[in-house]
Every structure is written in structure tokens, then in C-alpha cells.
Amino acid sequence: DDTGMGSMFNNIEDQSEEQSRFAAQLSGGWNKSVMDSEDELSPLPKIMERLAILEEEKNAADARLEEEFRLRGELEEKYYREKRSILEEAASDTQMNAYVGMENDSSSSD
């Protein structure tokens, strides 16, 4: 099947092109070539600045979320302690009522 072989060769060529581009980026001359062609890449500083601003906004949003998460944890802990206190009080009252009920039963049977 010619289409299968053709697409396979195209895929290999694409991979080879990507690998050579990657190797060029790792070479020492890559940065120099970028700096030499700065005029052609003039939008690049603006793009990088926009990306830096976006990253700062993301970091600020993450910090807000972390603070909200911390506050939520404190709030959850507060309500947990209050609920526990109410349940412990109710359990204590129930035990006391059961004990008093047992005392009344034993004194009335005397």
C-alpha cells in the first residue's frame, strides 16, 4: 500500500526535522542566531512580556486560592469543634438522664 509507506516516510521526515531543530537549539550558536535576528523577531519581546504578566497574574491567583484554602480549613476546623462540643454535651446529658433514670428505678423498687 503506497499511502501507508508514504505517510510513514513523511512521519520519519517530520521527526528528523524536529530532531535537527531541537539539536540546533541545544547548540551554542542558537542563542546568538536568535539575537542576530532580533529585528525579525521584534514581536518576541512583547509576547514574552505578555507571558510574564500572565504568569504573575496566575501566581497572584494561586496565592489567593491558597489563602482561601487556608481560611476554609480554619473555618472547617472551627465548625467541627463546635459540632463536636454539641454532640459531646448531648451525649453527656443522655448519659446523665439514663443514670438518673436508673437511680429512680432502683429507689422506687426498694
C-alpha positions as CSV (number, residue, x, y, z in Angstrom):
1,D,0.0,0.0,0.0
2,D,1.7,3.2,-1.2
3,T,-0.2,5.6,1.0
4,G,0.9,3.7,4.1
5,M,4.5,3.8,3.1
6,G,4.3,7.4,2.0
7,S,2.8,8.5,5.3
8,M,5.4,6.5,7.2
9,F,8.2,8.2,5.3
10,N,6.6,11.7,5.8
11,N,6.4,10.9,9.5
12,I,10.0,9.9,9.6
13,E,11.0,13.1,7.8
14,D,8.9,15.2,10.2
15,Q,10.6,13.5,13.2
16,S,14.0,14.0,11.6
17,E,13.3,17.7,11.0
18,E,12.1,18.1,14.6
19,Q,15.2,16.4,16.0
20,S,17.5,18.6,13.9
21,R,15.6,21.7,15.1
22,F,16.0,20.5,18.7
23,A,19.7,19.8,18.2
24,A,20.2,23.3,16.8
25,Q,18.5,24.8,19.8
26,L,20.9,22.9,22.1
27,S,24.0,24.1,20.1
28,G,25.8,27.2,21.4
29,G,25.0,29.2,18.3
30,W,21.2,29.1,18.7
31,N,21.0,32.0,21.2
32,K,23.4,34.0,19.0
33,S,21.3,33.4,15.9
34,V,18.2,34.5,17.8
35,M,19.9,37.7,19.0
36,D,21.2,38.4,15.5
37,S,17.7,38.1,14.0
38,E,16.1,40.2,16.7
39,D,14.7,42.6,14.1
40,E,12.8,39.7,12.5
41,L,11.6,38.6,16.0
42,S,10.6,42.0,17.2
43,P,7.2,40.9,18.4
44,L,9.0,38.3,20.6
45,P,9.8,40.7,23.5
46,K,6.2,41.9,23.6
47,I,5.0,38.3,23.6
48,M,7.5,37.4,26.4
49,E,6.3,40.5,28.4
50,R,2.7,39.4,28.0
51,L,3.6,35.9,29.1
52,A,5.5,37.2,32.1
53,I,2.4,39.4,33.1
54,L,0.2,36.4,32.6
55,E,2.5,34.3,34.8
56,E,2.4,37.0,37.5
57,E,-1.4,37.1,37.3
58,K,-1.5,33.3,37.7
59,N,0.8,33.4,40.7
60,A,-1.3,36.0,42.3
61,A,-4.5,33.9,41.7
62,D,-2.7,30.9,43.1
63,A,-1.8,32.8,46.2
64,R,-5.4,33.9,46.6
65,L,-6.6,30.4,46.3
66,E,-4.0,29.2,48.8
67,E,-5.2,31.8,51.3
68,E,-8.8,30.9,50.7
69,F,-8.0,27.2,51.2
70,R,-6.2,28.1,54.5
71,L,-9.1,30.1,55.7
72,R,-11.6,27.4,54.6
73,G,-9.6,24.9,56.6
74,E,-9.7,27.1,59.7
75,L,-13.4,27.6,59.2
76,E,-14.0,23.8,58.8
77,E,-11.9,23.2,62.0
78,K,-14.0,25.8,63.9
79,Y,-17.3,24.3,63.0
80,Y,-16.0,20.8,63.5
81,R,-15.0,21.7,67.1
82,E,-18.4,23.4,67.7
83,K,-20.3,20.4,66.4
84,R,-18.2,18.0,68.5
85,S,-18.8,20.1,71.6
86,I,-22.6,20.0,71.0
87,L,-22.5,16.2,70.4
88,E,-20.4,15.6,73.5
89,E,-22.7,17.7,75.5
90,A,-25.7,15.8,74.2
91,A,-24.0,12.5,74.9
92,S,-23.2,13.7,78.5
93,D,-26.8,14.8,79.0
94,T,-28.1,11.5,77.7
95,Q,-25.8,9.5,80.0
96,M,-26.8,11.6,83.0
97,N,-30.5,11.2,82.2
98,A,-30.0,7.4,81.9
99,Y,-28.1,7.3,85.2
100,V,-30.8,9.4,86.9
101,G,-33.5,7.1,85.4
102,M,-31.7,4.0,86.7
103,E,-31.4,5.6,90.2
104,N,-35.1,6.4,90.2
105,D,-36.0,2.9,89.1
106,S,-33.8,1.3,91.8
107,S,-35.1,3.6,94.6
108,S,-38.8,3.0,93.6
109,S,-38.3,-0.7,93.7
110,D,-37.0,-0.6,97.3
